[in-house]
Amino acid sequence: MKTLVVYYTRTGNTKFAAETIAAELEAEIDEVIDLKKRQGRLAYLPAGRDALRGKETEIAQTSRNAIDYDLIIIGQPVWAGSPTPAIRTYVNKNDLSGKKVALFFSDSNLGKAIEKTKALMPNSTFVGELALPAKAFENKEEAKRKIAEWCDILKTV
């Protein structure tokens, strides 16, 4: 099964998880880059507001075409219990109909993020989800172990 890991990160936690997943599954990886400045101490405030309002954003062109993959694994932080604008934009630009999709979040305070993210892909088959709290990334080896366990499940789909 040809697998693609797609992710958006602001602090680097989601990138760490994405790279670990890609290595575990021998998958290709693609970062979604938000062209709106979202770094800095107070950047999370407008970022959360944009996510809560369901806004899209301008993203850089990704290097891989989702249509070429059987399983798409999408990772993101959770902002205001919602998908990030960058992932919302990516999903709306890429038709994932008929694709197997797994979701991972670099936050355990999910709110309705899982349901809201799935709603963006009504014609996809969801095969798994993983939430890692920010604290999990303090111990990289433990985070890798949890990710590897999840990947073992994905290998059976």
GIPEWO-V911673 format. One line per field, one symbol per residue. phi: phi as a letter, one per 30 degrees, with the letter a starting at -180 (. if undefined). psi: psi as a letter, one per 30 degrees, with the letter a starting at -180 (. if undefined). burial: 1 if it has 9 or more other C-alpha atoms within 8 Angstrom, else 0. A space follows every 50 residues. Layout:
phi = ???
psi = ???
burial = ???
This chain:
phi = .dbbccbbbccjdddedddddeddchcdbbcccddddbcjdcdddddddd dddidcbdcdddccceddbdbcccbadcchibddeddededddbdceidd bbbbbcacddhcedddddddbdcccdclabbcdeddddcedddddddddd dddddcd
psi = kkkkjklkkeffeeeeeeeeeeeeghllkkkkjkfkjgllegffefeeee eefglllkllklfljffglekkjkkllkjhglkleeeeeeeffjjgkfkk kkkkkhkfiebgeeeeeeffifgljkglkkkklefffejeeeeeeeeeee eeefff.
burial = 00111111110011101111110110101101010000000011001111 11011111100000010011111111111111111111111000010011 11111111010011011101100100100011110110000011001101 1001000
